[in-house]
């Protein structure tokens, strides 16, 4: 698989992730904590996909690094809110475990891309 195919696959994967985030937020209890955490999760979880699309349109290495940094931040924040949902029992942990696994995988992939881009920038 070449880099363009990999980018398209990750674009699809992040979009599917965003769709799953929307589904989780729709199922959260209508409580104060459910609403507050849900809004935060919806914002950052969907931002992973939206900002990754921007990464794919980067016009320079510097712009790529800037935009992939945002994806890393949003993915990390998404992991936090998913962990908080489970740790506070707003939802049963098993309901978010697969989504949390995917969030951690996307975070690892994007963080590795950021590291590589920074290393290659100096070389």
N, CA, C and O atoms as a MOPAC input file, in Angstrom:
PM7 MOZYME 1SCF
protein

 N      0.85000 1    -1.17300 1     0.00000 1
 C      0.00000 1     0.00000 1     0.00000 1
 C      0.90400 1     1.24800 1     0.00000 1
 O      1.77100 1     1.38900 1     0.86300 1
 N      0.69700 1     2.13800 1    -0.96100 1
 C      1.52200 1     3.34900 1    -1.02000 1
 C      1.00000 1     4.40900 1    -0.05300 1
 O     -0.03700 1     4.22300 1     0.58400 1
 N      1.72400 1     5.51800 1     0.05000 1
 C      1.37100 1     6.55200 1     1.03400 1
 C      0.00100 1     7.16500 1     0.77100 1
 O     -0.72400 1     7.49000 1     1.71100 1
 N     -0.35400 1     7.32400 1    -0.49100 1
 C     -1.66600 1     7.88700 1    -0.81500 1
 C     -2.78300 1     6.94400 1    -0.38100 1
 O     -3.79700 1     7.38000 1     0.16500 1
 N     -2.59100 1     5.65600 1    -0.62600 1
 C     -3.58700 1     4.65700 1    -0.19300 1
 C     -3.69700 1     4.62100 1     1.33200 1
 O     -4.79100 1     4.50900 1     1.88500 1
 N     -2.53800 1     4.71800 1     2.00400 1
 C     -2.53400 1     4.72100 1     3.46900 1
 C     -3.27900 1     5.94800 1     4.00100 1
 O     -4.03900 1     5.84500 1     4.96400 1
 N     -3.06200 1     7.09400 1     3.38000 1
 C     -3.73800 1     8.31900 1     3.81200 1
 C     -5.24200 1     8.20000 1     3.61100 1
 O     -6.01900 1     8.61200 1     4.47300 1
 N     -5.65700 1     7.64100 1     2.47800 1
 C     -7.09100 1     7.46300 1     2.21700 1
 C     -7.71400 1     6.47600 1     3.20500 1
 O     -8.83100 1     6.68200 1     3.67800 1
 N     -6.98700 1     5.41500 1     3.50900 1
 C     -7.48800 1     4.43000 1     4.48200 1
 C     -7.63600 1     5.06200 1     5.85900 1
 O     -8.61400 1     4.80400 1     6.56000 1
 N     -6.67200 1     5.88700 1     6.24700 1
 C     -6.75200 1     6.53800 1     7.55600 1
 C     -7.84200 1     7.61200 1     7.56200 1
 O     -8.48000 1     7.84200 1     8.59000 1
 N     -8.05300 1     8.25800 1     6.43500 1
 C     -9.13700 1     9.23200 1     6.33400 1
 C    -10.48200 1     8.53800 1     6.56500 1
 O    -11.33400 1     9.05300 1     7.28900 1
 N    -10.66400 1     7.38300 1     5.95400 1
 C    -11.89400 1     6.61100 1     6.15000 1
 C    -12.00300 1     6.11800 1     7.59000 1
 O    -13.07700 1     6.17400 1     8.18900 1
 N    -10.89700 1     5.63800 1     8.14000 1
 C    -10.89600 1     5.11600 1     9.51800 1
 C    -11.25200 1     6.22000 1    10.51100 1
 O    -12.01700 1     5.97900 1    11.44500 1
 N    -10.71300 1     7.42500 1    10.32600 1
 C    -11.03100 1     8.51700 1    11.25300 1
 C    -12.48700 1     8.96300 1    11.09900 1
 O    -13.12200 1     9.36000 1    12.07600 1
 N    -13.01000 1     8.90000 1     9.87900 1
 C    -14.42100 1     9.26100 1     9.68100 1
 C    -15.32900 1     8.24300 1    10.36800 1
 O    -16.31400 1     8.61500 1    11.00700 1
 N    -14.99800 1     6.96300 1    10.23400 1
 C    -15.78200 1     5.93100 1    10.91500 1
 C    -15.70700 1     6.10400 1    12.43100 1
 O    -16.68800 1     5.88400 1    13.14200 1
 N    -14.54600 1     6.49500 1    12.90700 1
 C    -14.36500 1     6.77500 1    14.32800 1
 C    -15.29200 1     7.91600 1    14.75900 1
 O    -15.95000 1     7.82400 1    15.79600 1
 N    -15.34200 1     8.97200 1    13.97800 1
 C    -16.21100 1    10.11200 1    14.29300 1
 C    -17.67900 1     9.68700 1    14.33000 1
 O    -18.43700 1    10.12900 1    15.19300 1
 N    -18.06700 1     8.84200 1    13.40600 1
 C    -19.44900 1     8.34700 1    13.36900 1
 C    -19.76000 1     7.55000 1    14.63600 1
 O    -20.84600 1     7.67200 1    15.20300 1
 N    -18.80600 1     6.74000 1    15.07200 1
 C    -18.99300 1     5.96500 1    16.30600 1
 C    -19.06300 1     6.87800 1    17.52800 1
 O    -19.82200 1     6.61000 1    18.45900 1
 N    -18.28300 1     7.94500 1    17.53200 1
 C    -18.33800 1     8.92900 1    18.62400 1
 C    -19.73400 1     9.54000 1    18.69400 1
 O    -20.30600 1     9.66300 1    19.77700 1
 N    -20.27900 1     9.92100 1    17.55000 1
 C    -21.62700 1    10.49000 1    17.51500 1
 C    -22.62000 1     9.49800 1    18.11300 1
 O    -23.50500 1     9.88400 1    18.87800 1
 N    -22.47600 1     8.22900 1    17.76700 1
 C    -23.37100 1     7.20300 1    18.30500 1
 C    -23.28900 1     7.08400 1    19.81400 1
 O    -24.31500 1     6.94400 1    20.48100 1
 N    -22.09700 1     7.13700 1    20.35500 1
 C    -21.92800 1     7.05900 1    21.81300 1
 C    -22.55500 1     8.27200 1    22.48100 1
 O    -23.25900 1     8.14000 1    23.48200 1
 N    -22.30400 1     9.44400 1    21.93400 1
 C    -22.83400 1    10.66900 1    22.53800 1
 C    -24.36600 1    10.64600 1    22.52500 1
 O    -25.00300 1    11.09500 1    23.47800 1
 N    -24.94700 1    10.13200 1    21.46100 1
 C    -26.41500 1    10.03600 1    21.39100 1
 C    -26.99100 1     9.15000 1    22.48800 1
 O    -28.13000 1     9.34300 1    22.91400 1
 N    -26.20500 1     8.18100 1    22.94500 1
 C    -26.69000 1     7.22000 1    23.94600 1
 C    -26.36300 1     7.61800 1    25.38100 1
 O    -26.74600 1     6.91500 1    26.31700 1
 N    -25.66500 1     8.72600 1    25.56700 1
 C    -25.30700 1     9.12900 1    26.93200 1
 C    -26.55200 1     9.53600 1    27.71400 1
 O    -27.51400 1    10.03900 1    27.13400 1
 N    -26.53500 1     9.32000 1    29.01800 1
 C    -27.67600 1     9.72700 1    29.83500 1
 C    -27.84600 1    11.24300 1    29.81900 1
 O    -26.87000 1    11.98900 1    29.73100 1
 N    -29.07900 1    11.67800 1    29.90300 1
 C    -29.38100 1    13.11100 1    29.92000 1
 C    -29.24700 1    13.64400 1    31.34100 1
 O    -30.22300 1    14.04000 1    31.97800 1
 N    -27.99700 1    13.63800 1    31.81500 1
 C    -27.66800 1    14.18800 1    33.12100 1
 C    -26.68400 1    15.32100 1    32.89100 1
 O    -26.18000 1    15.50200 1    31.78300 1
 N    -26.41600 1    16.08200 1    33.94400 1
 C    -25.46500 1    17.18100 1    33.78400 1
 C    -24.09900 1    16.67000 1    33.32400 1
 O    -23.51200 1    17.21100 1    32.38600 1
 N    -23.59700 1    15.62300 1    33.98800 1
 C    -22.28000 1    15.10300 1    33.60500 1
 C    -22.30900 1    14.46300 1    32.22200 1
 O    -21.34800 1    14.58900 1    31.46200 1
 N    -23.39000 1    13.78500 1    31.89200 1
 C    -23.51100 1    13.20500 1    30.55200 1
 C    -23.49700 1    14.26800 1    29.47300 1
 O    -22.86300 1    14.09800 1    28.43100 1
 N    -24.19800 1    15.36800 1    29.72200 1
 C    -24.24600 1    16.46300 1    28.74200 1
 C    -22.88800 1    17.14900 1    28.59800 1
 O    -22.44200 1    17.40800 1    27.48100 1
 N    -22.23400 1    17.44200 1    29.71300 1
 C    -20.95000 1    18.15300 1    29.66300 1
 C    -19.88100 1    17.28400 1    29.00000 1
 O    -19.18700 1    17.73600 1    28.08900 1
 N    -19.75000 1    16.04200 1    29.45800 1
 C    -18.74400 1    15.15200 1    28.87800 1
 C    -19.09700 1    14.85900 1    27.42100 1
 O    -18.21800 1    14.80100 1    26.56200 1
 N    -20.36700 1    14.67800 1    27.15700 1
 C    -20.80600 1    14.39600 1    25.78300 1
 C    -20.43700 1    15.50400 1    24.80800 1
 O    -19.97400 1    15.23000 1    23.70100 1
 N    -20.64000 1    16.75100 1    25.21100 1
 C    -20.28400 1    17.87600 1    24.32800 1
 C    -18.78400 1    17.90400 1    24.05900 1
 O    -18.35500 1    18.13300 1    22.92800 1
 N    -17.99300 1    17.67200 1    25.09600 1
 C    -16.53700 1    17.67400 1    24.93300 1
 C    -16.09800 1    16.51300 1    24.03400 1
 O    -15.27300 1    16.69000 1    23.13800 1
 N    -16.65400 1    15.33900 1    24.28200 1
 C    -16.30700 1    14.15400 1    23.50100 1
 C    -16.71500 1    14.33200 1    22.04000 1
 O    -15.95900 1    13.98300 1    21.13300 1
 N    -17.89400 1    14.86600 1    21.81800 1
 C    -18.36600 1    15.08500 1    20.44800 1
 C    -17.44700 1    16.04700 1    19.70100 1
 O    -17.12400 1    15.83100 1    18.53300 1
 N    -17.03500 1    17.10200 1    20.37900 1
 C    -16.17700 1    18.10500 1    19.74600 1
 C    -14.81700 1    17.51900 1    19.36700 1
 O    -14.39200 1    17.63200 1    18.21800 1
 N    -14.14000 1    16.90000 1    20.32100 1
 C    -12.78100 1    16.41700 1    20.02500 1
 C    -12.79700 1    15.13300 1    19.20200 1
 O    -11.93400 1    14.94200 1    18.34400 1
 N    -13.75300 1    14.26100 1    19.44700 1
 C    -13.80300 1    12.99600 1    18.70800 1
 C    -14.06900 1    13.17400 1    17.22600 1
 O    -13.50400 1    12.45700 1    16.40000 1
 N    -14.92500 1    14.12200 1    16.88500 1
 C    -15.17800 1    14.39500 1    15.46900 1
 C    -14.05700 1    15.24600 1    14.87100 1
 O    -13.81300 1    15.19400 1    13.66500 1
 N    -13.38000 1    16.02400 1    15.70600 1
 C    -12.27600 1    16.86100 1    15.22500 1
 C    -11.10300 1    16.01400 1    14.74500 1
 O    -10.32800 1    16.46600 1    13.90200 1
 N    -10.95600 1    14.80200 1    15.26100 1
 C     -9.88400 1    13.91900 1    14.79300 1
 C    -10.03300 1    13.71800 1    13.28100 1
 O     -9.06700 1    13.87100 1    12.53300 1
 N    -11.22600 1    13.38100 1    12.84400 1
 C    -11.46100 1    13.13500 1    11.41600 1
 C    -11.37200 1    14.42300 1    10.60000 1
 O    -10.74900 1    14.44200 1     9.53800 1
 N    -11.97900 1    15.47900 1    11.08000 1
 C    -11.97500 1    16.73900 1    10.33400 1
 C    -10.56000 1    17.27300 1    10.15400 1
 O    -10.19100 1    17.73200 1     9.07300 1
 N     -9.77800 1    17.21000 1    11.21400 1
 C     -8.41200 1    17.71700 1    11.12600 1
 C     -7.49400 1    16.77600 1    10.34700 1
 O     -6.53400 1    17.23500 1     9.72900 1
 N     -7.76500 1    15.48100 1    10.36200 1
 C     -6.95600 1    14.58100 1     9.54800 1
 C     -7.16800 1    14.87300 1     8.06100 1
 O     -6.23100 1    14.78000 1     7.26800 1
 N     -8.39100 1    15.22200 1     7.69000 1
 C     -8.64200 1    15.62000 1     6.29400 1
 C     -7.77800 1    16.82300 1     5.92800 1
 O     -7.25100 1    16.90200 1     4.81800 1
 N     -7.63700 1    17.75400 1     6.86200 1
 C     -6.78400 1    18.91900 1     6.61600 1
 C     -5.32200 1    18.50600 1     6.48100 1
 O     -4.58400 1    19.08700 1     5.68500 1
 N     -4.90100 1    17.51000 1     7.25000 1
 C     -3.53400 1    16.99000 1     7.14600 1
 C     -3.27500 1    16.51700 1     5.71400 1
 O     -2.21200 1    16.76800 1     5.14700 1
 N     -4.25100 1    15.83900 1     5.15100 1
 C     -4.09700 1    15.28600 1     3.80100 1
 C     -3.97000 1    16.37800 1     2.73900 1
 O     -3.50100 1    16.11400 1     1.63200 1
 N     -4.37800 1    17.58700 1     3.06500 1
 C     -4.28700 1    18.70800 1     2.11800 1
 C     -3.11600 1    19.63500 1     2.42300 1
 O     -3.00300 1    20.70100 1     1.81700 1
 N     -2.25400 1    19.25400 1     3.33900 1
 C     -1.12200 1    20.11000 1     3.71400 1
 C     -0.26400 1    20.40900 1     2.49200 1
 O      0.00900 1    19.53500 1     1.67000 1
 N      0.15700 1    21.67700 1     2.39400 1
 C      0.93200 1    22.11200 1     1.22900 1
 C      2.43300 1    22.12600 1     1.47600 1
 O      3.22100 1    22.34000 1     0.55500 1
 N      2.82000 1    21.89900 1     2.71100 1
 C      4.24500 1    21.88700 1     3.03500 1
 C      4.46600 1    20.97300 1     4.23100 1
 O      3.52400 1    20.58000 1     4.91900 1
 N      5.72600 1    20.64600 1     4.46100 1
 C      6.05700 1    19.80700 1     5.61800 1
 C      5.69000 1    20.52700 1     6.92100 1
 O      5.19300 1    19.90600 1     7.86100 1
 N      5.94000 1    21.84400 1     6.96800 1
 C      5.61100 1    22.61800 1     8.17000 1
 C      4.09900 1    22.60600 1     8.42500 1
 O      3.65600 1    22.46600 1     9.56500 1
 N      3.32500 1    22.75200 1     7.36500 1
 C      1.86300 1    22.72800 1     7.52000 1
 C      1.40100 1    21.33100 1     7.94400 1
 O      0.49800 1    21.20200 1     8.77200 1
 N      2.01400 1    20.28800 1     7.38000 1
 C      1.69400 1    18.91700 1     7.77800 1
 C      1.94200 1    18.72700 1     9.27000 1
 O      1.09400 1    18.18800 1     9.98200 1
 N      3.10100 1    19.16900 1     9.73800 1
 C      3.45700 1    19.01400 1    11.15300 1
 C      2.47700 1    19.77200 1    12.03600 1
 O      2.04600 1    19.26900 1    13.07300 1
 N      2.13200 1    20.96800 1    11.62300 1
 C      1.18200 1    21.77100 1    12.39800 1
 C     -0.18200 1    21.08300 1    12.49700 1
 O     -0.76800 1    20.99600 1    13.57600 1
 N     -0.67200 1    20.60100 1    11.37000 1
 C     -2.00800 1    19.99700 1    11.34000 1
 C     -2.04100 1    18.62300 1    12.01100 1
 O     -3.01200 1    18.29700 1    12.69400 1
 N     -0.99500 1    17.81500 1    11.82600 1
 C     -0.99300 1    16.49000 1    12.47600 1
 C     -0.84700 1    16.65800 1    13.98700 1
 O     -1.31100 1    15.81300 1    14.75300 1
 N     -0.20400 1    17.74400 1    14.41800 1
 C     -0.11600 1    18.03300 1    15.85800 1
 C     -1.50100 1    18.25600 1    16.44700 1
 O     -1.78100 1    17.83500 1    17.56900 1
 N     -2.35500 1    18.91200 1    15.69600 1
 C     -3.73700 1    19.14700 1    16.15100 1
 C     -4.47900 1    17.82100 1    16.26100 1
 O     -5.21500 1    17.59800 1    17.22200 1
 N     -4.29000 1    16.94400 1    15.28500 1
 C     -4.94800 1    15.63000 1    15.32600 1
 C     -4.49600 1    14.86300 1    16.56800 1
 O     -5.31200 1    14.23400 1    17.24200 1
 N     -3.21400 1    14.91500 1    16.86700 1
 C     -2.69100 1    14.22600 1    18.05500 1
 C     -3.34500 1    14.78800 1    19.31600 1
 O     -3.76200 1    14.02600 1    20.18900 1
 N     -3.43700 1    16.10100 1    19.41800 1
 C     -4.07000 1    16.72200 1    20.58700 1
 C     -5.52500 1    16.29700 1    20.72400 1
 O     -5.97100 1    15.94300 1    21.81600 1
 N     -6.26300 1    16.33000 1    19.62400 1
 C     -7.69000 1    15.97200 1    19.66400 1
 C     -7.87600 1    14.48900 1    19.99300 1
 O     -8.78800 1    14.13000 1    20.73800 1
 N     -7.02400 1    13.63800 1    19.44700 1
 C     -7.12200 1    12.20300 1    19.74500 1
 C     -6.82600 1    11.94000 1    21.22000 1
 O     -7.49900 1    11.13700 1    21.86500 1
 N     -5.81500 1    12.62400 1    21.74100 1
 C     -5.47500 1    12.45400 1    23.16000 1
 C     -6.61000 1    12.93400 1    24.05200 1
 O     -6.93100 1    12.29500 1    25.05400 1
 N     -7.21100 1    14.05100 1    23.69200 1
 C     -8.34800 1    14.55100 1    24.47100 1
 C     -9.52400 1    13.58000 1    24.39400 1
 O    -10.22600 1    13.37400 1    25.38400 1
 N     -9.73700 1    12.98900 1    23.23200 1
 C    -10.81000 1    12.00700 1    23.07700 1
 C    -10.58200 1    10.81300 1    24.00400 1
 O    -11.51300 1    10.33500 1    24.65100 1
 N     -9.34000 1    10.33900 1    24.06400 1
 C     -9.00100 1     9.24400 1    24.98000 1
 C     -9.36400 1     9.64000 1    26.40900 1
 O     -9.94200 1     8.84600 1    27.15100 1
 N     -9.02600 1    10.86100 1    26.78900 1
 C     -9.32600 1    11.33300 1    28.15200 1
 C    -10.82400 1    11.26200 1    28.43700 1
 O    -11.23200 1    10.70400 1    29.45600 1
 N    -11.64300 1    11.81800 1    27.55200 1
 C    -13.09300 1    11.86400 1    27.81100 1
 C    -13.69900 1    10.46500 1    27.81300 1
 O    -14.59900 1    10.18700 1    28.60600 1
 N    -13.22200 1     9.58400 1    26.94200 1
 C    -13.71900 1     8.20400 1    26.96200 1
 C    -13.34900 1     7.50700 1    28.26500 1
 O    -14.16600 1     6.79800 1    28.85200 1
 N    -12.10100 1     7.71300 1    28.71900 1
 C    -11.68200 1     7.13900 1    30.00200 1
 C    -12.53000 1     7.69700 1    31.14400 1
 O    -12.92200 1     6.96100 1    32.05000 1
 N    -12.80700 1     8.99100 1    31.09500 1
 C    -13.60500 1     9.61900 1    32.14500 1
 C    -15.02700 1     9.05400 1    32.17800 1
 O    -15.57900 1     8.81700 1    33.25300 1
 N    -15.61400 1     8.84200 1    31.00600 1
 C    -16.94800 1     8.23200 1    30.95100 1
 C    -16.95200 1     6.87400 1    31.64800 1
 O    -17.85700 1     6.56100 1    32.42100 1
 N    -15.93300 1     6.08000 1    31.36400 1
 C    -15.86000 1     4.73800 1    31.95400 1
 C    -15.49900 1     4.79300 1    33.43700 1
 O    -16.10900 1     4.10400 1    34.25400 1
 N    -14.50700 1     5.61400 1    33.78200 1
 C    -14.02000 1     5.66500 1    35.16700 1
 C    -15.05000 1     6.23100 1    36.14400 1
 O    -15.02500 1     5.90400 1    37.33100 1
 N    -15.94700 1     7.07000 1    35.65500 1
 C    -16.98100 1     7.64800 1    36.52300 1
 C    -18.29600 1     6.88600 1    36.43100 1
 O    -19.28300 1     7.25400 1    37.06800 1
 N    -18.30200 1     5.82300 1    35.63500 1
 C    -19.49200 1     4.98500 1    35.44700 1
 C    -20.68200 1     5.75100 1    34.87800 1
 O    -21.83400 1     5.38900 1    35.11600 1
 N    -20.39400 1     6.81300 1    34.12400 1
 C    -21.48100 1     7.46900 1    33.39300 1
 C    -22.04000 1     6.46500 1    32.38800 1
 O    -23.24200 1     6.42400 1    32.12400 1
 N    -21.14300 1     5.66500 1    31.84000 1
 C    -21.53900 1     4.51400 1    31.01700 1
 C    -20.72000 1     3.31500 1    31.49700 1
 O    -19.62200 1     3.48900 1    32.02500 1
 N    -21.23700 1     2.11500 1    31.32200 1
 C    -20.45100 1     0.93600 1    31.70000 1
 C    -19.16100 1     0.88900 1    30.86400 1
 O    -19.20200 1     1.12000 1    29.65500 1
 N    -18.03300 1     0.59600 1    31.49300 1
 C    -16.75200 1     0.58900 1    30.77300 1
 C    -16.75600 1    -0.27300 1    29.50300 1
 O    -16.12200 1     0.08400 1    28.51000 1
 N    -17.45500 1    -1.38200 1    29.53600 1
 C    -17.47100 1    -2.25200 1    28.35900 1
 C    -18.14800 1    -1.60600 1    27.15100 1
 O    -17.91700 1    -2.02200 1    26.01500 1
 N    -18.98300 1    -0.59100 1    27.38900 1
 C    -19.65000 1     0.08900 1    26.27600 1
 C    -18.70300 1     0.98400 1    25.48100 1
 O    -18.96200 1     1.27800 1    24.31400 1
 N    -17.61900 1     1.41600 1    26.10000 1
 C    -16.68200 1     2.29700 1    25.39900 1
 C    -15.30800 1     1.66300 1    25.19200 1
 O    -14.40700 1     2.30700 1    24.65300 1
 N    -15.13900 1     0.42700 1    25.60600 1
 C    -13.80100 1    -0.18500 1    25.54900 1
 C    -13.26200 1    -0.29600 1    24.12500 1
 O    -12.09200 1     0.00800 1    23.89200 1
 N    -14.08100 1    -0.72200 1    23.17100 1
 C    -13.60200 1    -0.84000 1    21.78900 1
 C    -13.31900 1     0.52500 1    21.17500 1
 O    -12.36100 1     0.68800 1    20.41900 1
 N    -14.15100 1     1.49600 1    21.50100 1
 C    -13.93400 1     2.85300 1    20.99000 1
 C    -12.68300 1     3.46400 1    21.61000 1
 O    -11.94100 1     4.18300 1    20.94000 1
 N    -12.45400 1     3.18500 1    22.86600 1
 C    -11.24400 1     3.65800 1    23.54100 1
 C    -10.00400 1     3.01200 1    22.92200 1
 O     -8.97900 1     3.67300 1    22.75200 1
 N    -10.09400 1     1.73800 1    22.58900 1
 C     -8.98000 1     1.04700 1    21.92400 1
 C     -8.68400 1     1.71000 1    20.58200 1
 O     -7.52300 1     1.94700 1    20.24800 1
 N     -9.71900 1     2.00500 1    19.82000 1
 C     -9.53300 1     2.66300 1    18.52500 1
 C     -8.94500 1     4.06700 1    18.70000 1
 O     -8.07600 1     4.47500 1    17.93000 1
 N     -9.40900 1     4.79000 1    19.69200 1
 C     -8.87500 1     6.13100 1    19.95400 1
 C     -7.38400 1     6.05900 1    20.27200 1
 O     -6.60700 1     6.87700 1    19.77900 1
 N     -6.98100 1     5.09400 1    21.08400 1
 C     -5.56600 1     4.92500 1    21.41300 1
 C     -4.74700 1     4.52800 1    20.18800 1
 O     -3.61200 1     4.97800 1    20.02800 1
 N     -5.31300 1     3.69100 1    19.32600 1
 C     -4.60500 1     3.30300 1    18.10000 1
 C     -4.43300 1     4.50200 1    17.16600 1
 O     -3.35200 1     4.70500 1    16.61300 1
 N     -5.47700 1     5.28500 1    16.99000 1
 C     -5.37400 1     6.47200 1    16.13800 1
 C     -4.37000 1     7.46500 1    16.72100 1
 O     -3.59400 1     8.07700 1    15.98600 1
 N     -4.38900 1     7.61800 1    18.02200 1
 C     -3.42100 1     8.49000 1    18.68700 1
 C     -1.99900 1     8.00500 1    18.41500 1
 O     -1.12800 1     8.81000 1    18.08600 1
 N     -1.75500 1     6.71000 1    18.54700 1
 C     -0.41800 1     6.15800 1    18.32500 1
 C      0.02800 1     6.34400 1    16.87700 1
 O      1.17600 1     6.71000 1    16.62400 1
 N     -0.86400 1     6.09700 1    15.93200 1
 C     -0.53700 1     6.25200 1    14.51000 1
 C     -0.16600 1     7.69400 1    14.19900 1
 O      0.84500 1     7.95900 1    13.54800 1
 N     -0.99400 1     8.62400 1    14.67000 1
 C     -0.76500 1    10.04100 1    14.36300 1
 C      0.45300 1    10.59200 1    15.09500 1
 O      1.18000 1    11.42000 1    14.54700 1
 N      0.68100 1    10.14700 1    16.31600 1
 C      1.86800 1    10.58200 1    17.06300 1
 C      3.12800 1    10.07100 1    16.37900 1
 O      4.13200 1    10.78000 1    16.32500 1
 N      3.08800 1     8.84400 1    15.85400 1
 C      4.23700 1     8.30400 1    15.13000 1
 C      4.47900 1     9.09400 1    13.84600 1
 O      5.62800 1     9.36200 1    13.49500 1
 N      3.42200 1     9.46500 1    13.15100 1
 C      3.56400 1    10.28500 1    11.94100 1
 C      4.17400 1    11.64100 1    12.27000 1
 O      5.01600 1    12.14900 1    11.52900 1
 N      3.74800 1    12.21700 1    13.37600 1
 C      4.29600 1    13.50400 1    13.80700 1
 C      5.78600 1    13.37700 1    14.11000 1
 O      6.58400 1    14.20500 1    13.67100 1
 N      6.15800 1    12.34800 1    14.85400 1
 C      7.58200 1    12.13100 1    15.17500 1
 C      8.41700 1    11.96400 1    13.90500 1
 O      9.48200 1    12.56800 1    13.76800 1
 N      7.92800 1    11.14600 1    12.98600 1
 C      8.64500 1    10.90400 1    11.73600 1
 C      8.79200 1    12.19400 1    10.93200 1
 O      9.86700 1    12.48800 1    10.41000 1
 N      7.71000 1    12.95900 1    10.83700 1
 C      7.76000 1    14.20700 1    10.08000 1
 C      8.76000 1    15.19400 1    10.68900 1
 O      9.48300 1    15.88400 1     9.97000 1
 N      8.78900 1    15.24700 1    12.02000 1
 C      9.74200 1    16.14300 1    12.68100 1
 C     11.17200 1    15.67100 1    12.45500 1
 O     12.06400 1    16.48900 1    12.22500 1
 N     11.39900 1    14.37200 1    12.51700 1
 C     12.74400 1    13.83400 1    12.28200 1
 C     13.19000 1    14.08800 1    10.84900 1
 O     14.34500 1    14.44400 1    10.61400 1
 N     12.29700 1    13.91000 1     9.90000 1
 C     12.63400 1    14.09800 1     8.48400 1
 C     12.81000 1    15.57000 1     8.12900 1
 O     13.49900 1    15.90000 1     7.16400 1
 N     12.19000 1    16.45000 1     8.90300 1
 C     12.30600 1    17.87900 1     8.64000 1
 C     13.73900 1    18.34700 1     8.87600 1
 O     14.25700 1    19.20100 1     8.15600 1
 N     14.36100 1    17.77600 1     9.88700 1
 C     15.71400 1    18.19200 1    10.24600 1
 C     16.73600 1    17.52700 1     9.32300 1
 O     17.81100 1    18.07700 1     9.08500 1
 N     16.40500 1    16.36500 1     8.81400 1
 C     17.36700 1    15.61500 1     7.99200 1
 C     17.57300 1    16.24400 1     6.62600 1
 O     18.35000 1    15.73200 1     5.82100 1

